[in-house]
Amino acid sequence: MQDNPETRAALPVLPARALPAGTLQLTINGKPFYHRGDPAMPLVWYLRDTLRLTGTKFACEGGCSGACTVLVDGKASASCRLAMLDAAGHAITTIEGLDANGLHPVQQAWIELDVIQCGYCQAGQIMAAVALVERTPNPAESDIAAIGNLCRCGTYPHIRAAILRASELVRARKP
């Protein structure tokens, strides 16, 4: 079982005992994927280079910028610091898999408030914001400031406003 984009959708979820030795099984955006390469390879490379999910950006290689942020079991994580071995067995969500039914409330708020400038950091900013509003439906300014993702364009006031707007949309969506 190789990482073949042409046959990815046809691959069934296999019980661990049926996987060839050294094969890692991952769940990315709700779909099963298999990796037989270097288990220490950073997840960001697999997402971008193998799966062609290029919304997740590669920036600092140190987990400092946040441009590579994905959700791992619902928590914001730097995919440049997460080895494939450590990603295996967890539910990974990228910007491409955020909401199968359209726009997630965070994406909607980003558009409403015209947050994006250059856009390089925005997928990571959005993923970190999703993790925040899902666990803290009414975030305080200190919660938002604690995200820590970097934006070279300095759109922080717009990002904060969009997170607050997204939290309103999330609260309105829940019964």
N, C-alpha and C positions, 0 to 999 in steps of 0.2 A: 504494500500500500504506500504509494508515494503521494507527495503533495502535488497533485495534478489538477489545475483549475478546471479542466474539461470534465473530469469525472467526480469532482468534489461532492456535488449534490446527490450522487448515486450511492455514496458510501454509507453503509448502515452503521449504527452504533454497535460495536462489538463488545462482548464481555472481555474483561481484561485477560483472561486465560487464552482467548482466541487471537490476541494481538501478537505479531512477531516480536521476538526479543528486541528490546531497545526502542520499541515504538511507544511514543507518548500520544495519549488521546486527549484532545482539548475540545472544549465547547466554546465556540466563538459566535456571538450573535445568535445563539440558540441552535447552531448546527455543529455536528461533529467534524473534527479534522484530526489528521494523524501526522505526526512528525517523527522521522527516523534519522534526523540529523543530530547535530551537536546539542546535547541537553543543556549546555551552558549558554547557548545563543540567546541574546535578549529577545523578548517577545516582540518588541517594536520591529525588528528586522523581519521576523516571520510574518507579521501583519502586513508590512509594506511590500516586502520583496517576494514573498511566496503567495500570499493571498491577494495582493494588490489592493489592500484596504489602506489607501494612502491618506485618509483623513487624519490618522494618528501621525503626528510629525516627529521627526528625529531632530533634536536640537543640541542638547548639552552633554548627553551620555552620562550624566551624573545624577539625574533625578531632581535637578534644581529648577529647571525652567517650567516644567509642567506641560510643555507642548505635547508630550507623549502620553498624557493621562488617558487611561481607560478605566472601566469599572471591572473590578475583580470581586465577584460575589457581592456586587453593589457598592463596594468601597473604591474610592479614587485611588489609583495606583500608577506609579511611573513605570511604563512598559519598557523603558530603556534599562531599568534596574531589575527587571523580573526575568529570571532565566526560564527557558521553556520547561525545564523539569519542575520548577516551582509553580508554573502556570497550569500544568496538567492537573486535571481533576477539579478545576474551578470554572465557574461561569464567567466568561469574559465578554464584555460588551464594549464595542467601539462606537464611534460617532455614527457609522453607517448602520448599525443595528439598534440604535437608540429607541426608535418607536416605529414599529411595523405599520401602524395605523395613520401615519402622517408625521406631524411635528410634535415633539415632546414640548411641554409647556416652557421649558428653558429655551429651546430653539425658537419657539413662538415669540417669547419675550425679547430675545436677541434681535429678531427681525423687527418687531414693533418699535424698539428703541434704537434701531440702527447702530448697534454696538460696533460692528466690524470696521476696521480700517485696513491694515495690510492683510489680516486674516490668518497669519501663520500660527498664532497661539490659540486661535478661537476654538478649535475642536477640543483641545485640552482644557480650556477655560469652561466650555460648556459641560464637559464630562465631570469636572470637579464641582460645578454648580449643581448638576443633577444629583450627585452623591449628597451634597449638602441639603438641598430642598427635600429630598426623599427621606432623610433621617431627621431633619429639623424643619418642619413645615413653616415655621415663622422665625427665620433666622435674624439674629441681632447683627448689627454692624460688626461686632467683634467676631462673630461666626464667619461672616463673609471675608473679613480681613485675614482670618486664619487660613484661608485657602492657599495663599502663597504662590500661585502661578504667576509667572512674569509676562508682562506685555510691553514690548519695546516701543509701541506707539503711545503708551500711556493712557489707554482707554479705561482706566480703573473706575472713574466716576460712572461711566456708562455701564460697565460690567456690574458694579454694585446695584445700580438702578434696575438692571435687567434681572438680577437675582431676586431682588425684592418683588418685582413684577411677576416673575416665574413662581415665586412662593405663593402669591395670590392665586395664580392660575391653578397650581397644584391643590391648594386648599379648596378651591371651588369645584375641582374635579372629584374630590373624595366625598363619599356620602356622610 
